[in-house]
Amino acid sequence: MRLNNFWCYRRILFSKGFAAAVWNARQNVLAYHRQRLLKAGPYMAELDITYQCNCRCQMCQRWNDPRRNELSLDEYIKLAADLHAVGSHQISISGGEPLLRGDVFKIIASFAERKMSVNLCTNGLLLKKYSGEIRDSGATCVTVSLDGATAASHDSIRGIGGSYDQIQEGIDHLLQTPRSSRPLVRVRMTVSNHNAHEIGPFYEKWRHVADDVLLQPVHHCTDAFYTGMDETDLKIDPDTLARQVVGTPFANDNYIKQLIHSLKTSGSFPHQTCYAGVLMARIDPWGNVYPCLEQHVCLGSVRESDFQTIWRSQDFEKERKRLAHNRACRCWYNNTALIGHYGKLMGSTPIRAVKGLAQHTFVNDLPSVFSEKK
């Protein structure tokens, strides 16, 4: 997961298993560049536990998926054991809307009990209803999608009238619990041309309320069901983005600076080394395993084999080599951008890597949190 407000993340940075996870990630990066078998599993696993959703978002079509029969609680408990065994540390619980599953808190607990850091990604509509369960679940972070500084923008994008006010009430309710007794609460704006003009007001509205404030550019990906917006909304205007971040910490954040520069010069997201299948993996609600968050290629199912066997399979290794030499796609999710950045640092000499991580060249970012999307 991505972070901007460093100090509030100290519970992750100094948590049991974090240092070992970073070491495993470095070993994976070195093995990958030397074309050897990986030493460990992915640092981060994104788990979509359902595609059912109580929003009707323009940019996401997952709520249209009629399939059910998602992985059971017992299957997630087994997956938690498998991911822990291969050294994974960061778990993102997403959807759809994960809070629509009655067993979501037991799923979270199955990972948290193994000292893995769990981020719950939610549209926020059920925050007030389940604030107590969220507080006690063992989750490290809750990332709430809020797509604008006004109810009009957010409700239009999310397709549910009154949702902005409901989400804000839920956030306020959750924040009544002291930070030491609850997960970190972050608000994240999915930025498109529809709402880019509200970035500045969005930051001002939430910077003294939530524990952290994040921006996430919208993506177009048919495989991952992010297809609903018009092309004019998907192509973010870099000049609007540049104007809106003036006077905020985003103006000095290399993640945003690189995005603006790339949109201005090439009209697309920045290009960087891809660590799909090396430092990250995604598993859909039915157990299908993908190296990439955009779900281009399925390489097995945890319903048919254990995760470690899939991760170390010849098919997975072939896909890693293909991605290393023939990757036509570009993405700039919070997590993939940081994975590429810190993967580069981890592949350097130990002294240079430590210096780079200490200086956190992406301003106010650290390798603990290679984030998730929602």
VEXDREN-479612 format. One line per 5 residues: number of its first residue (from 1); for each residue x, y, z of C-alpha. Coordinates in steps of 0.001 Angstrom, whole numbers, plus 524288, in hexadecimal, padded with zeros to 5 digits. Layout:
// VEXDREN-479612
NUM> X:Y:Z; ...
This chain:
// VEXDREN-479612
1> 80000:80000:80000; 8043C:80DCD:7FD3D; 806AB:817C6:807EF; 808A3:82665:808A1; 80719:82995:81718
6> 812C5:82198:81B9D; 811AF:821E0:82A65; 80444:81BA4:82B5F; 80986:80F91:8245A; 8139D:80C3C:82EAB
11> 80B89:80098:83357; 80DE1:7FA7A:825E8; 81BFE:7FE92:82452; 81FB6:7F8EA:8317D; 8168A:7ED4B:8314F
16> 81AFF:7DF48:832E9; 81EAD:7D95F:825E3; 82026:7E612:81E73; 82F06:7E5E4:81DCA; 82EE9:7D7A9:8195C
21> 824C8:7DAF7:80EE9; 82D48:7E5EF:80987; 838F0:7DCBC:80956; 830F0:7D288:8020D; 82CC8:7DCF1:7F853
26> 83AF4:7E098:7F5D2; 83E8E:7D258:7F3A5; 8336E:7D10D:7E9E3; 837C1:7DD13:7E260; 845D9:7D865:7E19D
31> 8419C:7CADF:7DD2D; 8387E:7D0BD:7D300; 8431A:7D939:7CCEA; 84C87:7CDD0:7CCE3; 84226:7C527:7C699
36> 84224:7BBAB:7D1E8; 83701:7B589:7D973; 830DE:7BE7F:7E37C; 83483:7BCCF:7F1B9; 82742:7C056:7F798
41> 81926:7C33F:7F4A7; 813A3:7D0AD:7F135; 81576:7DBA1:7FAF9; 80781:7DFD0:7F824; 7FB6D:7D7CF:7F4CF
46> 7EEF0:7DE95:7F08A; 7E2F4:7D65B:7F39D; 7D5EE:7D9AD:7ED83; 7CCC5:7D217:7F654; 7C04B:7D57A:7EEE5
51> 7BBF3:7DD41:7E308; 7AEAD:7E004:7E91A; 7AD5E:7EE7E:7EBC3; 7A3AA:7F874:7F0DC; 7A934:80319:7E7F8
56> 7A786:804B6:7D94D; 7B453:80B6B:7D61B; 7B678:810E2:7C87A; 7C493:80C2F:7C793; 7C23B:7FE88:7CCE7
61> 7B979:7F3F2:7C76D; 7BC05:7E953:7D169; 7AE8B:7EB12:7D759; 7A929:7E5FE:7CA63; 7AFC8:7D8B8:7CC34
66> 7A516:7CEA9:7CF5F; 7AE31:7C3F5:7D45A; 7AD50:7BF6C:7E26B; 7B393:7B3B7:7E95C; 7BF27:7BBC5:7EE00
71> 7CA08:7B5B1:7F60D; 7C4FB:7B147:80349; 7CA23:7B57E:81080; 7D135:7A869:811E0; 7D7BA:7AAA4:804B4
76> 7DC42:7B821:80900; 7E186:7B297:815BC; 7E98D:7A8EF:80DBD; 7EDF4:7B3CF:8049E; 7F241:7BBEB:81051
81> 7FAB3:7B0A9:814F2; 80048:7AECC:80741; 803A0:7BD36:80556; 8099C:7BE19:812DE; 811F0:7B223:80FF6
86> 817D8:7B86B:803C9; 81ABA:7C52F:80AE6; 80FF4:7CE29:805F7; 80D1C:7D97D:80F02; 803F2:7E3A4:8092B
91> 7F5FA:7DF02:806A2; 7EBAB:7E75E:8001C; 7DD82:7E333:80204; 7D55F:7E901:7F720; 7CA16:7E6AF:7EDC5
96> 7BFA4:7EA75:7E9A2; 7BBF9:7EE42:7F753; 7C24B:7E4F5:80128; 7B962:7E943:80C57; 7ADFF:7E2A3:8055B
101> 7B3D4:7D584:80952; 7AF09:7D122:816A7; 7BBE2:7CA46:8195F; 7C4CF:7D583:81542; 7C9A8:7D807:82315
106> 7CD3F:7C9C8:824F9; 7D474:7CA57:817F8; 7DBFE:7D657:81C83; 7DF00:7CFCC:8297B; 7E48A:7C3BE:822BA
111> 7EF6A:7CC50:81D22; 7F0DA:7D5CF:82880; 7F29C:7CAAC:83239; 7FEBB:7C6C3:82A8C; 80441:7D487:82C67
116> 801BB:7D844:81E51; 7FE11:7E667:81B85; 7F025:7E72B:8164C; 7EA65:7F292:80EC7; 7DB8B:7F2B2:80D33
121> 7D74D:7F9E8:800DC; 7C92A:7FE5F:80197; 7BF96:807A9:7FB2E; 7BC04:80BEC:808F9; 7AD49:80A28:80862
126> 7AD6D:8003C:81382; 7B7C3:8068B:81C0E; 7AE44:80B51:8265D; 7A6FD:7FE5F:826FB; 7B35E:7F673:828EF
131> 7BC39:8002C:82FE2; 7BD7F:7F782:83BDE; 7C0C7:7EB5F:833FB; 7CA9A:7F2FB:82BC0; 7D109:7F85F:837F9
136> 7D29D:7EAB6:83DC8; 7D5C3:7E346:83133; 7E486:7E470:831D2; 7E52E:7EC4E:82533; 7F079:7F5E0:824AE
141> 7EA52:7FF99:81B55; 7DD1D:80305:815A9; 7DDB7:809DB:8087D; 7D11D:810C8:804F0; 7CE04:814ED:7F702
146> 7C8CE:822CE:7F640; 7C896:82819:7E87B; 7C7AF:836AB:7EA1A; 7C6DB:841DE:7F3A9; 7B832:8432F:7F1B1
151> 7ACA3:83A0F:7F2DD; 7A874:83D97:7E50D; 7B526:838A9:7DEE5; 7B68B:82CA0:7E766; 7A869:82837:7E668
156> 7A881:82A15:7D7A9; 7B4BB:821CF:7D5DB; 7B080:81762:7DF9B; 7A28D:816A1:7DA99; 79C00:8173B:7E801
161> 794F3:8236F:7EC88; 797FC:8275F:7FA84; 7A3E5:81E95:7FB39; 7ADAC:8297C:7FE0E; 7A691:82DE7:80A51
166> 7A4E1:81FDC:80EC2; 7B352:81CF7:80CF9; 7B778:8295D:813E8; 7AED6:825B5:81F67; 7B505:81835:81FBA
171> 7C2CE:81DC8:81F90; 7BF8E:82736:82A83; 7B9BB:81C04:8325D; 7C5DC:81389:83095; 7CEFD:81EC7:83403
176> 7C868:820A5:84123; 7D0BB:8153A:845D4; 7DEB4:8195B:8493E; 7E8C4:815E3:83EE2; 7EFA4:80C74:8480C
181> 7E348:80426:848CE; 7DF2B:803C0:83A93; 7E4CA:801FB:82CEB; 7EA73:80DB2:825E9; 7DFF1:81470:81DE4
186> 7E3EA:81998:8108B; 7DBB4:82059:8063E; 7DF5D:81E41:7F80A; 7DA53:825BE:7EC66; 7D9D2:81EAB:7DF5E
191> 7DD65:829D8:7D644; 7D751:82B84:7C8D3; 7D43A:8374B:7C06C; 7C6E8:836F9:7C6E4; 7CC52:83AFD:7D425
196> 7DA81:83F53:7D24B; 7D690:84D7C:7D4A6; 7D301:849C6:7E2B2; 7E024:84443:7E705; 7E41B:85082:7EE8C
201> 7D73D:851BF:7F5FA; 7D737:842FE:7F855; 7E479:843A2:7FEDC; 7E0B5:84F5B:80727; 7D417:848D1:80B69
206> 7DA80:83C59:8104A; 7E892:83F78:81424; 7E51D:84271:82253; 7DAA2:837EB:8232C; 7DFA8:82B14:81D92
211> 7ECB6:8250D:82103; 7F142:82652:812E3; 7EC7D:82BA3:805D5; 7EFC2:824E1:7F8F9; 7ED9C:826F9:7EA73
216> 7EBE7:81BFC:7E096; 7EAE5:81E9A:7D1DC; 7DFF3:8172C:7CB41; 7E3FC:80BE8:7C262; 7DDD2:8057B:7B6A1
221> 7DF2C:7F6BF:7B6EC; 7D54D:7ED7F:7B0DF; 7DAD5:7E188:7B7C4; 7D922:7E77E:7C540; 7CB8A:7ECFE:7C253
226> 7CFDF:7FB3B:7C29D; 7C92B:7FF35:7B60F; 7BD66:807B8:7B8B9; 7C20E:815BB:7B6F5; 7C23C:81D5C:7AA4D
231> 7CF93:81F1B:7A40D; 7CF5A:82DB3:7A6FB; 7CDEA:82AD3:7B57E; 7D892:82085:7B565; 7E2F0:82969:7AF7E
236> 7E657:8322C:7BAE8; 7EA3A:83FFD:7B711; 7F80A:8420E:7BC74; 7F68F:850D5:7BD22; 7EA81:84FA7:7C5C8
241> 7F1AF:845BB:7CE2F; 7FD88:84EB1:7CF65; 7F53C:85A64:7D350; 7ED7B:852D4:7DD5D; 7F92F:84D64:7E4D6
246> 7FF75:85ACF:7E6C7; 80039:85DB0:7F54B; 7FE9E:84F66:7F934; 808D8:844F0:7FC54; 80544:83E7D:7EF67
251> 80C76:8495C:7E83D; 81973:843FE:7ED69; 815C7:835A6:7EC96; 81D75:82EE1:7E1CF; 8121C:82591:7DF95
256> 80992:8310B:7DB59; 814B1:838A2:7D4F6; 81836:82D17:7CC45; 809EA:82B29:7C8D8; 8084B:83957:7C4AB
261> 814EA:83937:7BCCD; 81169:82C9B:7B5C6; 80390:83109:7B2AD; 808F8:83DAC:7AD00; 813C1:8377F:7A4DE
266> 80DDA:82A89:7A084; 7FF79:82B1D:7A3F5; 80094:81EAB:7ABF2; 80509:819AE:7B930; 813AA:818F0:7BC32
271> 81B38:80D01:7B7ED; 82307:8053D:7C1DA; 82810:7F79B:7C4A8; 81CC4:7EE5A:7C766; 81D3D:7E5CE:7D38C
276> 81061:7DECE:7D136; 8121B:7D0C9:7D59D; 81E5C:7D472:7DD26; 819F2:7DD78:7E811; 80B51:7DCB9:7E61E
281> 8001D:7D3E1:7E232; 7F162:7D4EC:7E158; 7E742:7CA83:7E46C; 7D936:7CC21:7E002; 7CD2D:7C7B9:7E7B8
286> 7CDC2:7B9FE:7E1EB; 7DC07:7B79F:7E4E9; 7E1E1:7BA8F:7D796; 7EFD8:7BF83:7D8FA; 7F55A:7CAA1:7D0C7
291> 80304:7D078:7D131; 7FDA8:7DDC9:7CD6D; 7F386:7E620:7D447; 7ECDA:7E800:7C725; 7EA57:7D966:7C5DB
296> 7EF49:7D792:7B7F3; 7F3F4:7C989:7B99A; 7EEB6:7BF2F:7C2F2; 7F92E:7B566:7C715; 7F1B4:7AC2A:7CFFE
301> 7E768:7AB0F:7DA84; 7E90B:7A92A:7E913; 7DD22:7A05A:7E857; 7E510:796D7:7E043; 7F2A1:7987C:7E61F
306> 7F94E:79F4B:7F175; 7FE64:7AD01:7EF22; 80CC2:7A983:7F071; 80BC7:79F39:7E5BE; 80557:7A90B:7DCA5
311> 80F2D:7B3B4:7E00C; 81AC3:7AAC1:7DD29; 814F5:7A46B:7D0FD; 81B4D:7A4AF:7C392; 80FA6:7AC2D:7BE26
316> 811A5:7B6F3:7C832; 82025:7B773:7C535; 81D58:7B892:7B699; 81419:7C3DE:7B922; 81E41:7CAEE:7C162
321> 827F9:7C9EA:7B634; 81DD0:7CEAE:7AC83; 81A89:7DA6C:7B4E9; 828F9:7DD80:7B64B; 82AFF:7DE2B:7A790
326> 81DD2:7E077:7A131; 8149F:7E8E0:7A93B; 80C45:7F1DA:7A0F3; 8038C:7F6C9:7AC02; 805E6:80225:7B553
331> 7FFB0:80463:7C27D; 8017B:80E45:7CD5C; 7FA10:808E9:7D8DD; 7FF1B:80D41:7E624; 80451:7FFA4:7E8C3
336> 80A47:7FC5E:7DB93; 81115:8098A:7DAF0; 81760:80760:7E830; 81A9A:7F93F:7E543; 821E1:7FD8C:7D910
341> 828EF:80852:7E06A; 82D2F:80035:7EC01; 82FC5:7F455:7E3A2; 83A0B:7FC85:7DCD1; 83FFA:80073:7E9DF
346> 83FC6:7F290:7EF05; 846DB:7EDC7:7E2F0; 85264:7F6DD:7E58D; 85DBA:7F48C:7EEC6; 859F9:7F2E6:7FD2F
351> 85FF8:7FFFC:80141; 8597E:80752:7F616; 84C98:8007B:7F8B5; 84CC1:80427:80711; 85019:81243:803C7
356> 84550:812DA:7F9AC; 83B3B:80D43:802E8; 83F79:81666:80DCF; 83E4D:82232:804E5; 83151:81CC2:7FFA0
361> 8334A:822FA:7F259; 824B1:822CF:7F01C; 8225B:82DD5:7F9B3; 81C9C:82891:8065F; 81B67:81AAB:800ED
366> 82182:80E91:806D6; 822B2:8008F:80204; 81977:7FB17:80C40; 80E1A:7FEF7:8045F; 80DF8:7FBA2:7F645
371> 7FE18:7FEF4:7F690; 7F17C:7FA1F:7F065; 7E6C2:7FEC2:7E7F4; 7D8CC:7FF05:7E986
